[in-house]
Amino acid sequence: MSNTVTKSKGLGKSGRERVGYWVRTVIILALALICAIPLWYVVINTFKTSKDMMAHPLALPEGAWQFGNYVTAFQNLPLVQAFGNTLYVTILGVAFQVFIGSLAAYGMIIRNSRFTAVIGAILMIAFVIPAQATLIPLYRMEAQTGLVNTLTGLVVLYLGGSVFCYFLIVGYMRKLPFELVEAARIDGAGPFRIYWTIILPLIRPILTTVVVFQTLSTWNDFMNPNVFLSSGDKKTIVLQVYNAVGEFSTDWTTFMTITVISLIPVVVFFVFCQKWIVAGLAAGAVKG
């Protein structure tokens, strides 16, 4: 009798687990579908005429697929140059942000004192100030140094993201085994050599996460390029999407085509880095 009760309880628990699994699966699939609808709407309408898009916005093209929309987008707008500008500011901006942020975190951990505590508090205050509140002072400073309407000036602006990198890295860095640092000091290694050969390999998981976050943020940034860039030959890809709204105010298929073109590099980058993100999270989970 007791064996029968035990088996029935076991079956009941297993049944509840299966029900819970399917409920979670259905909820996740429903949420994924809801998130995919806007993307589907944009992508599928790049292969339609304007008339077909207005009549059937979510359906497949009724006639021939309009691949010429992509050709038209490249012919009407300097997208290749915009991609080059965006790559320039993104690569340099993210590289300097991560380098400065990791160096700052390293300095805060190595030299733990009242001075570094005050600097950390100042960085915290700077981090919570809205970016919009600093636009006018930043514009005046860049105008005085001749950096307005230059890609280099935009890279300098993105260095403010080093504060975000610092806060992500410093928390991870506090958990490192600093006995290795002390051993390197005894062996005669200098501060920068310790940072480059010991600290950076140990914080590779968080560095990967920071690079992904800052790359997506910099590539998709609209506010700073719109305020600080005015020449057409210096515009980023996001600004070209914005320009298409005014230039092609009635041609929504062209606008959506340019939007998809601007999203392709970001999607490819994220898919490529996904395995590194997962590997980094796994390494961080078993660290120490």
N, C-alpha and C positions, 0 to 999 in steps of 0.2 A: 504493500500500500504506500509506504513512504517513497519507494522508488518511483511509483507512478506519479505521485505529487511532485517529486523533484523534476522528473522529465517534463511534466506539464508546465512547471514554472520556467524551466529552461527554454522550452518552445515559445512560451509567452514573451520572454525577454528577447529572444531572437526575432520574433515577429515584430515587436516594437522597434527594434533596431532597423529592420528592413523598411518599416513604414517611415521611420524618421529619415532614413537614407533617401527614399524616394521623394519625400516632402522637400528635403533640402535640395535635391536635384532639380525638382520642378521649379522651386523658387529661384534658384540660381539661373536656370535656363530662361525663365521669364524675365529676370532682370537683364540678362545678357541680350535678349531679344529687344527689350525696350531701349537699351543703349545702342544697339546696332541699327535701329530704324533711321535715325538722322544720318548716319554714315551711308546706309543703303540709299537714302533719298538723294544725297549729294552725288554719290558715285554713279548711280544708274542714270541720272539725268544728264551726265556729261556725254552720253551716247544718244541723245535725242535731239530733235528740233524743238524750238520754243513752243510751237503749237502742240506737239506731242506731250511735252512736259506739263503744260497747263491742263491738258485733257486727262492724262493718266500719270500723275506725279510719282506714284510708287510702283507702277507696273513696268514690265520690260518694254523696250521699244517695239512699237507695232510694225514699223517698216524696217528699213536698213539701219544698222547701227552707225551712228555718226562719229566715226573716228576722226573725221576732219576737224572736230571741235578742238582737239589738242594741237593740230597743225595751226589752226587759226590763232590760238592763244599764243604760241611761240612767234607767230608772224606779227601780231599786233602789239606785243609787249616785250621789252628786253628781259626775258626771264632768265636767260643764260647768265647775263651780267648780274642780275639780282641774286641768283644762286651763288655766284662767286663772291659777291659782297657779304652775303649771309654766312658763307663758310669762313670767310676771313675773320669776321667779328666773333663768330661762335668759337672757332678753334682757339684763337688767341685769348678771347675773354675767359673761356672756361679753363684753359691751361693756367693763366695767371691767377684766377680765382682759387683754384685748387691748391696751387703752389703757395700762395700767400696765406690762405686759410689754414693749411696744414702746418706751415712754419709758425704761424701765430699760436696755434694749439700746442705745438711742440715747445715753444718758448714759455707758454703759461704753465705747462706741466713741469718743465725742468727747473724753472725759477719761480717756485711757489712762495710768494711774499705778499706783503700789503700792497706794494706797487702793482703787481700783476692782478691782485684782487680789484683794485681801483680801475685798472684798464679793462678788466672783464665786465665791471659794472657799466663803464662808459659804452662798451660794445653792445651790451644788452639794451641800453637806452637808445643807441643808434639803430638797433635792429627793429625796435617797435615803432619808430617814427615812420609814418606813411611816406611812400616814395613820391606821391603827388605833392607833398608839402615842401619837398626840396627841389622841385623842378626849376623855379625861378632862380634861386641862388646858384644851382649847378649851371644853368644856362649863362648867367653872368660870368661865372668863373671860366667856363669854356670859351666864351666870347673874348674875354681878356687875354687868353692864351692862344687864341687863333685855332681852337679845336672844333668850333661849331661847323657843321656840314662837312665833317671828315670822318672816315671810318675809324681812324685811330682815336679820335675823340669819343666815339661810341664805345670802343674797347675800354677806354679809361673809365667811362661811366659804369660799365659792367664790373669793374673791380670792386664796386660796393657789395657785390654778391659774395665777396670773400668772408664777410661777417657770417652769412648763412653757412658757408662751408666750415668756418671755425666752430660754430656751435654744434654742428653734426660730428665733427672730427674729435673735438676735445673730450666729449663724453665717452667716445670709444677708446680714446688714447689713455684715459685714466685707468683703464682695466689692463693695460699692458704690463708684462713682467719686467719692471725696470731694473731687475738684477742684471739683465743683459746690458743695459746702458752703463751701469756701474762697472761691470766687467770690461766693457769697451773703453771706459775712461782709464781704468787701471792699465790697459794695454797701450794707452797713449793716443787713442782716437780723439779727434777734435769734435766740437758740437755739430758742425755741418756734416762731417763724415758719419757720425752716429745717426743723424737724421736721415741721410741718404741711403746708408747701407743696412740700417737696423730698423728704424722707425717706419719708413715707407713700406717695406715688405710686410711688416706686421699689421699695418692698417689698410692693406690692399682691399679688403671687403668694403669698408666704409668709403674708401676713395672711389670705388666703382659706383656705389650708390650716389655719391655726390656728383660725379661726372655726368651720370644719366640725368639727374634732376636739373643740374645747371645747363646742360646741353638743350634739353627740351624747353627750359625757361628762356634761354637766350635766343634760340631759333624762332620761337613763337612770340617774342616780344614785339609789341606794337607801339607802346607809348613812347619809349625813348627814341627809336628811329623816326617816328612821326614828328617829334618836337625838335630834334637836333639835326635832322637831315632834310635838305630842301632840293638839292640837285637830283635830277632824274637818273644820272649815271651812278649815284651812290645809294639808291634806295634798296632796301632788303626785299626778300620775297614776300613777306607779310604786307609790306607797303604796296607792292604790286597788286596783291589781292584787293586791298582797299581802293586803289586807283581804278580797278576794274569795275567797282560799284558805280563810280561816277561816269566813267567812259562808256561802259556797256550797261547803262541803267535799265534797258529793256531786254537785254540779251542775257538772261539768267543762266542759260546753258554754258556760255563762255565764262561767266563768273564762277560757276561751280567747277568748271574744268580747271581754272587757275587755282582754285582752292585745293583740288585733288593733287595737282602738280606740286603745290607747296607742302602737302602732307606726306607725300611718298618718301622723301629722305628721312623724315622723322620716324615713320613706321618701320622702314628698313633698319634704321639705327637701333630702335628699341628691340626689334626682333633679333638683331645680331647680338645685342648686349644682354638679352634675356638670360642666356646660359651663364654669363659672367655674374649677373645679379644673383641668380639662384646659388651658384657656387660660392659667392661671397657671403650670402646669408647662412649657408651651411657651415662655412669656415668660421663665421662669427659665432654660431651656435655651439660649436665644440671647442672654441678657443680656450686655452688654459686648462 
